[in-house]
Amino acid sequence: MISEKIYLSKIHGSILEALAYFDIFSYPLKESEILFFLPTLKENIKQELNDLIEKKLVFKIDEFYSLKSDKSSIERRLEGNKQAELYLPLAKSKAHFIAKFPFVKGVAISGSMSKKYYDKNSDFDFFVITDPGRLWLARSILVFYKKIFLFNSRKYFCVNYFLDTEHLNIEEKNLFTATEITTLLPVSGKKTFQDFFTSNNWITEFLPNARVNDLKEVNENPKNLIKTWLEKILKTFLGEMLDEFFMKLTFYYWKNKFEEFNQKQLNIALKSRKYVSKHHPQNFQQKVLNALDEKVNAYKNFFN
């Protein structure tokens, strides 16, 4: 941090906040990306960026802007972007495969891959939307497949967030969830994701310049004989009983496995209700928001 007081406008603060969010991930941004993730409605930020560079609050290397003058983070990003481009077709093929499972209505790529970044520590994360009343049955079938046929490897098959079609509105409304929604890469279930994005138009409160990904190349969810047959059998009372059973069994297992979590942490990191399943035991959302608060408050305290 610099040693003397400097006047900052609201838009300066907004730019610093956007950069601070991605600084948590050591991920420098291009000018267009800063504008996309800006928490303030704006059409052009070139002059403000130049002001911040002149004040030595922001650094520019090539086409990238960052809070640090660190070329290694740019090299890391470029390599991650290259790997994401290489692995994206495989991630899409996995998403299409997930879409063939019973009661799955839509599948999108989430996590770092949806932000065009992938490295040796990354997974293929998937966001899955299911039929109402069969979310936990669909989830359990997918988890059983992963455990039996993939030897429980999550590298290319991490299904950690499920919603049903009657509860598409994300309950936690904050910058983290808004960022995750705007960067989702839907692969299957065009109509389902049209409804999903419409239900979550609140994201403009946090990212007024952002736009969700285009759905032109997204197909409707596929139908096949096995999926149709299983759905017909499990739409009965048997399916209802199994769905309830798997929900209770999974939550009981998580509650015992993560004994250190209080009720609030369980509700956020391991949300388990009839219409939603979230398995984020690292509570990444809260860690990111806490880290951002620290960075933003440091600037606020310094610049009053």
C-alpha positions as CSV (number, residue, x, y, z in Angstrom):
1,M,0.0,0.0,0.0
2,I,1.2,3.5,-0.8
3,S,2.4,5.8,2.0
4,E,0.4,9.0,1.3
5,K,-3.3,9.8,1.1
6,I,-4.8,9.9,-2.4
7,Y,-8.3,10.8,-3.6
8,L,-10.2,8.0,-5.1
9,S,-13.6,8.3,-6.9
10,K,-16.3,5.7,-6.6
11,I,-15.4,4.2,-9.9
12,H,-11.8,3.9,-8.8
13,G,-13.0,2.0,-5.8
14,S,-15.1,-0.3,-8.0
15,I,-12.2,-1.1,-10.2
16,L,-10.0,-1.9,-7.2
17,E,-12.8,-4.1,-5.8
18,A,-13.1,-6.1,-9.1
19,L,-9.3,-6.6,-9.2
20,A,-9.3,-7.5,-5.5
21,Y,-11.8,-10.3,-6.1
22,F,-9.7,-12.0,-8.7
23,D,-6.4,-11.1,-6.8
24,I,-7.6,-13.7,-4.3
25,F,-7.0,-16.3,-7.1
26,S,-3.8,-14.6,-8.4
27,Y,-5.7,-13.9,-11.6
28,P,-5.0,-10.6,-13.4
29,L,-7.7,-9.3,-15.7
30,K,-8.0,-7.6,-19.1
31,E,-9.8,-4.3,-19.4
32,S,-12.9,-5.9,-20.8
33,E,-13.0,-8.4,-17.9
34,I,-12.7,-5.6,-15.3
35,L,-15.6,-3.9,-16.9
36,F,-17.6,-7.2,-17.0
37,F,-17.0,-7.8,-13.3
38,L,-17.3,-4.1,-12.2
39,P,-19.8,-3.6,-9.4
40,T,-20.8,-0.3,-10.9
41,L,-22.6,0.4,-14.2
42,K,-20.1,1.9,-16.6
43,E,-19.4,1.9,-20.3
44,N,-15.7,2.8,-20.3
45,I,-13.0,2.6,-17.7
46,K,-9.8,3.3,-19.6
47,Q,-9.2,6.8,-18.1
48,E,-9.8,5.6,-14.6
49,L,-7.4,2.7,-15.1
50,N,-4.8,5.1,-16.3
51,D,-5.4,7.2,-13.2
52,L,-4.9,4.2,-11.0
53,I,-1.7,3.1,-12.8
54,E,-0.3,6.7,-12.4
55,K,-1.1,6.5,-8.7
56,K,0.7,3.1,-8.6
57,L,-2.4,1.4,-7.2
58,V,-2.8,-0.8,-10.3
59,F,-0.1,-2.3,-12.5
60,K,-0.4,-3.1,-16.2
61,I,1.8,-5.8,-17.9
62,D,1.0,-6.4,-21.5
63,E,-2.9,-6.4,-21.7
64,F,-3.4,-7.4,-18.1
65,Y,-4.2,-5.4,-15.0
66,S,-3.4,-6.4,-11.4
67,L,-2.9,-5.1,-7.9
68,K,0.6,-6.5,-8.0
69,S,3.5,-6.0,-10.4
70,D,3.9,-9.8,-10.8
71,K,4.6,-11.2,-14.2
72,S,4.5,-14.8,-12.9
73,S,0.7,-14.5,-12.2
74,I,0.2,-13.5,-15.9
75,E,2.3,-16.5,-17.1
76,R,0.2,-18.7,-14.7
77,R,-3.0,-17.3,-16.1
78,L,-2.0,-17.8,-19.7
79,E,-1.0,-21.4,-19.1
80,G,-4.2,-22.0,-17.3
81,N,-6.2,-20.5,-20.2
82,K,-4.3,-22.7,-22.6
83,Q,-5.1,-25.8,-20.6
84,A,-8.7,-24.9,-20.2
85,E,-9.1,-24.6,-24.0
86,L,-7.4,-28.0,-24.4
87,Y,-9.6,-29.7,-21.8
88,L,-13.0,-27.9,-22.5
89,P,-14.1,-30.5,-25.2
90,L,-13.6,-33.3,-22.6
91,A,-15.5,-31.3,-20.0
92,K,-18.4,-30.8,-22.4
93,S,-18.5,-34.5,-23.3
94,K,-18.7,-35.3,-19.6
95,A,-21.6,-32.8,-19.2
96,H,-23.5,-34.4,-22.1
97,F,-23.0,-37.8,-20.5
98,I,-24.4,-36.5,-17.1
99,A,-27.4,-35.2,-19.0
100,K,-28.3,-38.7,-20.0
101,F,-28.9,-39.8,-16.4
102,P,-32.5,-40.1,-15.1
103,F,-34.3,-36.9,-14.0
104,V,-31.4,-34.6,-15.1
105,K,-32.9,-31.6,-16.9
106,G,-29.8,-29.4,-17.4
107,V,-26.1,-29.5,-17.0
108,A,-23.5,-26.6,-16.9
109,I,-19.8,-26.5,-16.4
110,S,-18.9,-24.4,-13.3
111,G,-15.8,-23.7,-11.2
112,S,-12.5,-22.6,-12.7
113,M,-13.1,-24.3,-16.1
114,S,-16.2,-22.0,-16.6
115,K,-13.8,-19.1,-16.2
116,K,-11.5,-20.5,-18.9
117,Y,-8.8,-21.6,-16.4
118,Y,-7.6,-25.1,-15.7
119,D,-4.4,-26.6,-14.0
120,K,-3.2,-29.8,-12.4
121,N,-5.2,-29.0,-9.2
122,S,-8.5,-28.2,-11.0
123,D,-11.5,-30.5,-11.3
124,F,-14.3,-30.7,-13.8
125,D,-17.2,-29.1,-11.7
126,F,-20.7,-29.5,-12.9
127,F,-23.9,-27.6,-11.9
128,V,-27.0,-29.9,-12.4
129,I,-30.7,-29.1,-12.5
130,T,-33.1,-32.0,-12.0
131,D,-36.8,-32.8,-12.0
132,P,-38.6,-31.7,-8.8
133,G,-39.0,-34.4,-6.1
134,R,-36.2,-36.5,-7.7
135,L,-33.1,-34.4,-7.0
136,W,-31.6,-36.7,-4.4
137,L,-32.3,-39.8,-6.5
138,A,-30.6,-38.3,-9.5
139,R,-27.7,-37.2,-7.4
140,S,-27.3,-40.6,-5.8
141,I,-27.3,-42.4,-9.1
142,L,-24.6,-40.1,-10.4
143,V,-22.5,-40.5,-7.2
144,F,-22.9,-44.3,-7.3
145,Y,-21.6,-44.2,-10.9
146,K,-18.6,-42.1,-9.8
147,K,-17.8,-44.4,-6.9
148,I,-18.2,-47.7,-8.8
149,F,-17.0,-46.9,-12.4
150,L,-14.6,-44.0,-11.7
151,F,-13.2,-45.4,-8.4
152,N,-14.6,-42.3,-6.6
153,S,-12.3,-39.9,-8.6
154,R,-13.7,-36.4,-8.8
155,K,-11.1,-35.1,-11.2
156,Y,-13.3,-35.2,-14.3
157,F,-16.7,-35.8,-12.6
158,C,-17.3,-33.4,-9.7
159,V,-21.1,-33.0,-9.3
160,N,-21.3,-30.8,-6.3
161,Y,-24.4,-28.5,-6.8
162,F,-27.9,-29.6,-7.6
163,L,-31.2,-27.6,-7.9
164,D,-34.6,-28.7,-9.1
165,T,-36.7,-26.9,-11.8
166,E,-39.2,-25.5,-9.3
167,H,-36.5,-23.8,-7.1
168,L,-34.2,-22.2,-9.6
169,N,-33.6,-19.0,-7.6
170,I,-30.2,-19.1,-5.8
171,E,-30.9,-18.3,-2.2
172,E,-27.5,-16.9,-1.3
173,K,-27.3,-13.6,-3.1
174,N,-23.8,-12.1,-3.0
175,L,-20.9,-11.3,-5.3
176,F,-19.6,-14.9,-5.2
177,T,-22.8,-16.5,-6.3
178,A,-23.4,-13.7,-8.9
179,T,-20.0,-14.4,-10.4
180,E,-20.5,-18.1,-10.5
181,I,-23.9,-17.7,-12.2
182,T,-22.6,-15.3,-14.9
183,T,-19.7,-17.5,-15.7
184,L,-21.7,-20.8,-15.9
185,L,-21.2,-22.7,-19.2
186,P,-24.5,-24.5,-19.9
187,V,-24.0,-27.6,-22.1
188,S,-27.4,-29.3,-22.0
189,G,-31.0,-28.2,-21.2
190,K,-31.5,-24.9,-23.1
191,K,-35.0,-24.1,-21.9
192,T,-34.1,-25.1,-18.3
193,F,-31.2,-22.6,-18.3
194,Q,-33.3,-19.9,-19.9
195,D,-35.6,-20.2,-16.9
196,F,-32.7,-20.4,-14.5
197,F,-31.1,-17.2,-15.7
198,T,-34.5,-15.4,-15.7
199,S,-35.0,-16.6,-12.1
200,N,-31.7,-15.1,-11.1
201,N,-31.8,-11.7,-12.8
202,W,-30.8,-10.3,-9.3
203,I,-27.2,-10.8,-10.3
204,T,-27.3,-7.3,-12.0
205,E,-27.4,-5.8,-8.5
206,F,-23.8,-7.1,-8.0
207,L,-22.6,-7.2,-11.6
208,P,-24.6,-4.6,-13.7
209,N,-22.3,-4.9,-16.7
210,A,-22.2,-8.7,-16.8
211,R,-24.0,-10.9,-19.3
212,V,-24.7,-14.6,-18.9
213,N,-23.3,-17.0,-21.5
214,D,-25.1,-17.4,-24.8
215,L,-27.4,-20.4,-25.1
216,K,-27.5,-20.6,-28.9
217,E,-25.3,-23.7,-29.0
218,V,-26.9,-25.4,-26.0
219,N,-29.1,-28.4,-26.9
220,E,-32.3,-29.5,-25.2
221,N,-31.8,-32.4,-22.7
222,P,-31.4,-35.7,-24.5
223,K,-33.8,-38.6,-24.2
224,N,-32.8,-42.2,-24.4
225,L,-34.5,-45.6,-23.8
226,I,-32.8,-46.3,-20.5
227,K,-33.4,-42.8,-19.1
228,T,-37.1,-42.9,-20.2
229,W,-37.6,-46.3,-18.8
230,L,-36.0,-45.6,-15.4
231,E,-37.9,-42.3,-15.1
232,K,-41.2,-44.0,-15.8
233,I,-40.5,-46.6,-13.0
234,L,-39.2,-44.1,-10.5
235,K,-41.9,-41.5,-10.9
236,T,-44.0,-43.7,-8.7
237,F,-44.2,-43.8,-4.9
238,L,-41.1,-46.0,-5.0
239,G,-39.1,-43.1,-6.4
240,E,-40.5,-40.7,-3.9
241,M,-39.5,-43.0,-1.0
242,L,-36.0,-43.5,-2.5
243,D,-35.5,-39.7,-2.9
244,E,-36.4,-39.1,0.7
245,F,-34.2,-41.9,1.9
246,F,-31.1,-40.7,0.0
247,M,-31.6,-37.2,1.2
248,K,-31.7,-38.2,4.8
249,L,-28.9,-40.7,4.4
250,T,-26.6,-38.2,2.7
251,F,-27.2,-35.4,5.2
252,Y,-26.7,-37.8,8.2
253,Y,-23.3,-38.9,6.6
254,W,-22.2,-35.3,6.0
255,K,-23.2,-34.2,9.5
256,N,-21.1,-36.9,11.1
257,K,-18.2,-36.5,8.7
258,F,-18.0,-32.7,9.3
259,E,-18.6,-32.5,13.0
260,E,-16.7,-29.3,13.2
261,F,-19.4,-27.4,11.2
262,N,-22.1,-25.5,13.1
263,Q,-25.6,-25.3,11.8
264,K,-24.9,-22.1,9.8
265,Q,-21.9,-23.6,8.1
266,L,-23.9,-26.7,7.3
267,N,-26.7,-24.6,5.8
268,I,-24.2,-22.8,3.5
269,A,-21.5,-25.3,2.7
270,L,-23.5,-28.5,2.8
271,K,-27.0,-27.3,2.0
272,S,-29.3,-30.3,2.0
273,R,-33.0,-29.7,1.3
274,K,-35.5,-31.4,-0.9
275,Y,-34.9,-29.0,-3.7
276,V,-31.1,-28.3,-3.4
277,S,-27.9,-30.2,-2.7
278,K,-24.6,-28.4,-2.3
279,H,-21.4,-30.2,-1.3
280,H,-18.7,-27.6,-0.7
281,P,-17.0,-28.9,2.5
282,Q,-14.2,-26.3,2.1
283,N,-16.8,-23.6,2.4
284,F,-15.1,-21.8,-0.4
285,Q,-17.8,-19.2,-0.8
286,Q,-17.3,-17.8,2.7
287,K,-13.5,-17.9,2.5
288,V,-13.6,-15.9,-0.7
289,L,-16.1,-13.3,0.6
290,N,-14.0,-13.0,3.9
291,A,-10.8,-12.5,1.9
292,L,-12.5,-9.9,-0.3
293,D,-13.8,-8.0,2.7
294,E,-10.3,-7.9,4.2
295,K,-8.9,-6.4,1.0
296,V,-11.7,-3.9,0.4
297,N,-11.7,-2.8,4.1
298,A,-7.9,-2.2,3.9
299,Y,-8.5,0.2,1.1
300,K,-11.5,1.8,2.7
301,N,-9.6,2.4,6.0
302,F,-6.6,3.8,4.2
303,F,-8.6,6.1,1.9
304,N,-11.3,6.9,4.4
